[in-house]
């Protein structure tokens, strides 16, 4: 654990909170190590059902802490920088594997941006299943204008899939900030909650997810993501295969029985 990030486990919900407000929650390797451990536990521990990623203070995050970046990334043992070395090292140092795992894990992950969200924060959010913000939050990708790179940890590819090329160009190429309500309109966030009740409303949403049958939740996530990248016929076949598995599950049988029993009770009582 680090004093730059806090982890709380509560009835199936893991919450990771960035707590480095004095540095605008600029992300360090120690902060991402806390997040990596939480993602690993979410996948391995059946008791853990949902992950929330949030922050405290003026920023959700201002981006990667530049002190964590190596100037010689891509350098081989002979001292020469090569593209192949760069891509291999950058994958680990820019947390590509972590963001890929968040996207792939068969449990829901929530980004709760309580304030301004820049750079890697937007990329992190794009890998999550659900995104919430306070009215004060903004979303910005400053990499192109500020450091002559792209948001290369999946920021372009994931964001384009979520909000389309027009708005991705607006954010990445033009470097324009998107406010919370505009982010909701373009599909970047699912909802905007008041700052006073933000954490409570995010947790209420997370607890509803905890109560959802886990196999149905996991397969739904896989199918939705697959449907975005395959042809329509293949998507329908994936639907049918998944439904075959779920309709024979004990979760399905139990919930149908409970539903039918409730209807029979209502018929007898007239309610």
C-alpha positions in Angstrom: 0.0 0.0 0.0 1.1 3.6 -0.6 0.0 6.9 0.8 -0.7 7.9 -2.8 -3.6 5.5 -3.3 -6.0 3.8 -0.9 -7.9 0.6 -1.3 -11.2 -0.3 0.5 -13.0 -3.6 0.3 -16.7 -3.6 1.1 -19.2 -6.4 0.6 -18.0 -7.4 -2.9 -16.9 -3.9 -4.0 -13.2 -3.0 -4.2 -12.6 0.8 -4.3 -9.2 2.2 -5.3 -8.9 5.9 -4.5 -6.1 8.1 -5.8 -5.1 10.3 -2.8 -2.1 12.4 -4.1 -4.0 15.7 -4.2 -0.8 17.7 -3.5 0.4 16.6 -7.0 -3.0 16.7 -8.6 -3.1 12.9 -8.5 -0.4 12.6 -11.1 -0.1 8.9 -11.5 3.0 7.1 -10.2 4.0 3.5 -10.5 3.1 3.0 -6.8 -0.5 4.2 -7.5 -0.8 1.8 -10.5 0.6 -1.0 -8.4 -2.3 -0.6 -6.0 -4.7 -0.7 -8.9 -2.9 -3.7 -10.4 -3.3 -5.7 -7.2 -7.0 -4.7 -7.0 -7.6 -5.9 -10.6 -5.8 -9.1 -9.9 -7.9 -9.7 -6.8 -11.1 -8.9 -8.7 -10.3 -11.6 -11.2 -9.1 -14.2 -8.7 -11.5 -13.8 -5.7 -15.1 -14.9 -6.2 -16.2 -12.7 -3.3 -15.1 -9.6 -5.2 -17.6 -8.6 -7.8 -17.1 -4.9 -8.8 -14.1 -2.5 -8.9 -14.5 1.3 -8.5 -11.6 3.6 -9.4 -11.9 7.2 -8.1 -9.9 10.0 -6.6 -9.8 12.7 -3.9 -9.2 16.4 -4.3 -9.0 18.8 -7.3 -8.2 16.2 -9.9 -9.1 12.6 -10.6 -5.7 12.6 -12.2 -3.6 15.2 -14.1 -2.0 12.3 -16.1 1.2 10.3 -15.8 3.8 11.8 -13.5 6.7 12.7 -15.9 9.2 11.7 -13.2 8.1 8.1 -13.8 9.0 8.2 -17.5 12.4 6.9 -18.6 14.2 9.0 -21.3 16.0 6.0 -22.6 12.9 3.7 -23.1 13.5 1.5 -26.1 17.2 1.3 -25.5 18.7 -2.2 -25.9 21.7 -3.7 -24.2 23.9 -2.1 -26.9 22.7 1.3 -26.0 20.7 1.8 -29.2 17.0 2.7 -29.1 14.9 0.6 -31.4 11.2 0.5 -32.1 10.8 -3.1 -31.2 12.4 -2.5 -27.8 10.3 0.5 -27.3 7.1 -1.3 -28.0 7.9 -4.1 -25.6 9.0 -1.9 -22.8 6.3 0.7 -23.3 3.6 -1.9 -23.1 4.6 -2.5 -19.5 5.6 1.0 -18.5 2.5 2.6 -20.0 0.3 -0.1 -18.3 -1.1 -1.5 -21.6 -1.5 -4.9 -20.0 -3.3 -3.5 -17.0 -5.8 -1.6 -19.2 -6.3 -4.6 -21.4 -7.1 -6.7 -18.3 -9.6 -4.2 -17.0 -11.3 -4.3 -20.4 -11.2 -8.1 -20.5 -12.0 -9.2 -17.0 -15.5 -10.7 -16.7 -16.6 -8.4 -13.9 -17.7 -4.7 -14.1 -15.2 -1.9 -13.5 -16.4 1.6 -12.8 -14.5 4.9 -13.3 -15.8 7.6 -10.9 -14.2 10.9 -11.9 -14.9 13.2 -9.0 -12.9 16.0 -10.7 -10.7 16.8 -13.7 -9.5 13.8 -15.6 -6.5 14.2 -18.0 -4.4 11.9 -20.2 -4.0 8.5 -18.8 -7.1 9.1 -16.7 -9.2 9.3 -19.8 -7.5 6.2 -21.2 -8.2 4.3 -17.9 -11.8 5.4 -18.1 -12.1 4.2 -21.7 -11.1 0.7 -20.6 -13.8 0.6 -17.9 -17.3 -0.6 -18.3 -19.1 2.3 -16.7 -18.1 5.9 -16.2 -19.5 8.6 -13.8 -18.6 12.2 -13.1 -19.5 15.1 -11.0 -20.6 18.4 -12.7 -17.2 19.8 -12.0 -15.3 17.1 -13.8 -13.7 17.7 -17.2 -12.0 15.2 -19.6 -8.9 16.2 -21.6 -6.3 14.5 -23.8 -3.3 17.0 -23.9 -0.7 14.7 -25.3 -0.7 15.8 -29.0 -0.4 19.5 -28.2 1.8 19.3 -25.1 4.3 16.6 -25.7 3.9 15.7 -29.4 2.7 12.2 -28.8 -0.7 10.5 -28.9 -2.5 9.1 -25.9 -0.9 5.7 -26.7 -2.2 3.5 -23.9 -5.3 2.7 -25.9 -6.6 6.2 -25.7 -7.2 6.6 -29.4 -8.5 3.1 -30.2 -10.8 2.7 -27.1 -12.1 6.3 -27.1 -12.9 6.1 -30.9 -15.0 3.0 -30.2 -16.9 4.8 -27.4 -17.5 8.3 -28.8 -16.6 8.0 -32.5 -13.9 9.6 -34.6 -15.3 13.1 -34.7 -15.3 13.6 -30.9 -12.0 11.7 -30.5 -10.4 14.2 -33.0 -11.9 17.0 -30.9 -10.3 15.8 -27.8 -7.0 14.2 -29.1 -6.1 16.4 -32.1 -7.5 19.7 -31.0 -6.8 19.1 -27.3 -10.3 20.4 -26.3 -11.7 19.7 -22.9 -15.1 18.1 -22.6 -17.2 19.0 -19.5 -19.3 16.5 -17.6 -22.7 17.2 -19.2 -21.1 17.2 -22.7 -19.3 14.0 -21.8 -22.7 12.5 -21.0 -24.2 13.7 -24.3 -21.5 12.1 -26.4 -21.4 8.9 -24.4 -18.1 9.3 -22.6 -19.8 9.1 -19.2 -23.0 7.3 -18.4 -24.3 9.8 -15.7 -23.4 12.9 -13.8 -24.1 12.9 -10.0 -23.9 15.9 -7.6 -20.6 16.1 -5.8 -22.3 16.0 -2.4 -23.8 12.5 -3.1 -21.3 11.3 -5.7 -19.6 8.5 -3.8 -22.9 7.3 -2.4 -24.6 7.1 -5.7 -21.7 5.4 -7.4 -21.7 2.8 -4.6 -25.4 2.3 -4.9 -24.9 1.5 -8.5 -22.0 -0.8 -7.8 -24.1 -2.7 -5.2 -26.8 -3.3 -7.8 -24.2 -4.9 -10.0 -23.0 -7.1 -7.1 -26.5 -8.5 -6.9 -26.5 -9.5 -10.5 -25.8 -13.2 -11.4 -22.0 -13.4 -12.1 -22.1 -15.7 -15.1 -24.7 -13.7 -16.9 -22.8 -10.5 -16.1 -19.5 -11.9 -17.3 -20.9 -13.3 -20.6 -22.8 -10.1 -21.2 -19.6 -8.1 -21.1 -17.8 -10.5 -23.4 -20.7 -10.5 -25.9 -21.2 -6.8 -26.0 -17.5 -6.1 -26.6 -17.4 -8.9 -29.3 -20.5 -7.5 -31.0 -18.6 -4.2 -31.6 -15.9 -5.8 -33.6 -17.5 -8.8 -35.5 -20.0 -9.0 -38.3 -23.7 -9.2 -37.5 -24.1 -12.9 -38.2 -21.2 -13.8 -36.0 -22.5 -11.6 -33.2 -25.9 -13.4 -33.3 -24.2 -16.8 -33.2 -22.2 -15.6 -30.1 -25.5 -14.5 -28.6 -27.0 -18.0 -29.1 -24.0 -19.9 -27.7 -24.0 -17.7 -24.6 -27.7 -18.0 -24.1 -27.5 -21.8 -24.4 -25.1 -21.8 -21.5 -27.1 -19.3 -19.3 -30.5 -20.8 -19.9 -29.4 -24.1 -18.4 -27.7 -22.5 -15.4 -28.9 -22.8 -11.8 -29.0 -19.0 -11.6 -31.6 -18.8 -14.4 -33.7 -21.7 -13.1 -33.7 -20.3 -9.5 -34.7 -16.8 -10.6 -37.4 -18.0 -12.9 -38.8 -20.2 -10.1 -38.8 -17.2 -7.8 -40.5 -15.0 -10.4 -43.2 -17.6 -11.0 -43.8 -18.2 -7.3 -44.2 -14.4 -6.8 -46.8 -14.3 -9.6 -48.7 -17.2 -8.1 -48.7 -15.5 -4.7 -49.9 -12.2 -6.2 -52.7 -14.1 -8.0 -53.9 -15.7 -4.8 -53.8 -12.4 -2.8 -55.1 -10.2 -5.6 -52.1 -7.9 -5.5 
